[in-house]
């Protein structure tokens, strides 16, 4: 089971992800007043467990990592790869409007696929390195 998240932690996570309350409410299928009540919670977030889980999933999909209470209080941080993800999406948007390439020219679609494969390989290498460090 996930550790509880706190109201201020939720508000900080939303701000860190660069989402408005309306954006986050829409992405997690909860109402804006419900989200406001969750963020105003003093201590662990108060709300229906399915709503809290939906908001958490939406924020985690946006790149937020919830840091549990560790003596210094709960916190949030942003995954490094979010910047790369947003850059890839930006490039995909730019190449989507291009006409098909002439024969023999590189395809923008293939180029974007290459970027995604490169990112996946990088993520796999990082995971292997992390496991190797932990096993030492």
C-alpha positions as CSV (number, residue, x, y, z in Angstrom):
1,X,0.0,0.0,0.0
2,X,1.2,3.5,-0.8
3,X,2.3,5.8,2.0
4,X,-0.2,8.5,2.8
5,X,0.2,11.9,1.1
6,X,-0.4,15.2,2.9
7,X,-2.4,18.2,1.7
8,X,0.6,20.6,1.5
9,X,2.5,17.8,-0.3
10,X,-0.3,17.5,-2.8
11,X,-0.3,21.2,-3.5
12,X,3.4,21.3,-3.8
13,X,3.4,18.3,-6.2
14,X,0.8,20.1,-8.4
15,X,2.8,23.3,-8.5
16,X,6.0,21.4,-9.2
17,X,4.4,19.6,-12.2
18,X,3.2,23.0,-13.5
19,X,-0.5,22.1,-13.4
20,X,-3.4,24.3,-12.4
21,X,-6.1,22.9,-10.1
22,X,-8.4,22.7,-13.1
23,X,-5.8,20.8,-15.2
24,X,-5.2,18.3,-12.4
25,X,-8.9,17.8,-11.6
26,X,-9.6,17.1,-15.3
27,X,-6.7,14.6,-15.6
28,X,-7.7,12.8,-12.5
29,X,-11.5,13.0,-13.0
30,X,-12.3,14.7,-9.8
31,X,-14.0,18.1,-9.3
32,X,-12.0,21.2,-8.6
33,X,-13.7,21.7,-5.2
34,X,-12.7,18.1,-4.3
35,X,-9.1,18.8,-5.2
36,X,-9.2,22.1,-3.2
37,X,-10.4,20.2,-0.1
38,X,-7.7,17.6,-0.6
39,X,-5.0,20.3,-0.8
40,X,-6.4,22.1,2.2
41,X,-6.1,19.0,4.4
42,X,-4.1,19.5,7.5
43,X,-2.1,16.3,7.6
44,X,-2.9,13.3,5.4
45,X,-5.2,14.0,2.5
46,X,-8.8,13.7,3.4
47,X,-11.1,12.3,0.6
48,X,-12.5,9.2,-1.0
49,X,-9.6,6.7,-1.4
50,X,-10.3,6.3,-5.1
51,X,-10.2,10.1,-5.7
52,X,-6.9,10.4,-3.7
53,X,-5.4,7.5,-5.7
54,X,-6.6,9.1,-9.0
55,X,-4.9,12.4,-8.2
56,X,-1.8,10.6,-7.1
57,X,-1.6,8.7,-10.3
58,X,-2.1,11.8,-12.4
59,X,0.7,13.6,-10.6
60,X,3.0,10.6,-10.8
61,X,2.3,10.4,-14.6
62,X,3.3,14.0,-14.8
63,X,6.7,13.1,-13.3
64,X,6.2,13.8,-9.6
65,X,7.8,11.5,-7.0
66,X,6.2,11.6,-3.5
67,X,8.9,11.4,-0.8
68,X,7.4,9.8,2.4
69,X,7.9,11.2,5.9
70,X,11.5,10.5,6.9
71,X,12.0,12.6,10.0
72,X,12.2,15.9,8.1
73,X,8.7,15.7,6.8
74,X,7.1,14.5,3.6
75,X,8.1,16.0,0.3
76,X,8.0,15.9,-3.5
77,X,10.5,15.9,-6.3
78,X,10.4,15.8,-10.1
79,X,11.8,13.0,-12.2
80,X,14.7,14.2,-14.4
81,X,13.3,12.6,-17.5
82,X,10.2,14.9,-17.5
83,X,12.2,17.5,-19.3
84,X,13.2,14.9,-22.0
85,X,9.6,13.7,-22.2
86,X,8.3,17.2,-22.8
87,X,11.0,17.9,-25.4
88,X,10.1,14.7,-27.3
89,X,6.4,15.6,-27.2
90,X,7.3,19.1,-28.5
91,X,9.4,17.6,-31.4
92,X,6.6,15.2,-32.2
93,X,4.2,18.1,-32.5
94,X,6.6,19.9,-34.9
95,X,7.1,16.9,-37.2
96,X,3.5,15.8,-37.2
97,X,2.7,18.6,-39.7
98,X,5.5,17.8,-42.1
99,X,4.7,16.2,-45.4
100,X,6.0,12.7,-46.0
101,X,9.7,12.6,-47.0
102,X,10.9,12.1,-50.5
103,X,12.3,8.6,-51.1
104,X,15.7,8.2,-49.6
105,X,15.3,11.0,-47.1
106,X,15.0,10.3,-43.3
107,X,11.5,10.1,-42.0
108,X,10.6,12.4,-39.0
109,X,8.4,9.6,-37.6
110,X,11.4,7.2,-37.7
111,X,13.5,9.9,-36.1
112,X,11.1,10.3,-33.2
113,X,10.9,6.5,-32.8
114,X,14.7,6.5,-32.6
115,X,14.6,9.1,-29.8
116,X,12.1,7.0,-27.8
117,X,14.2,3.9,-28.2
118,X,17.3,5.8,-27.1
119,X,15.5,7.0,-24.0
120,X,14.2,3.5,-23.2
121,X,17.8,2.1,-23.5
122,X,19.0,4.9,-21.2
123,X,16.4,4.2,-18.6
124,X,17.2,0.5,-18.7
125,X,21.0,1.2,-18.3
126,X,20.2,3.5,-15.3
127,X,18.0,0.8,-13.7
128,X,20.8,-1.8,-14.1
129,X,23.4,0.6,-12.6
130,X,21.1,1.2,-9.6
131,X,20.6,-2.5,-9.1
132,X,24.3,-3.1,-9.3
133,X,25.1,-0.4,-6.7
134,X,22.5,-1.8,-4.4
135,X,23.8,-5.3,-4.6
136,X,27.3,-4.2,-3.5
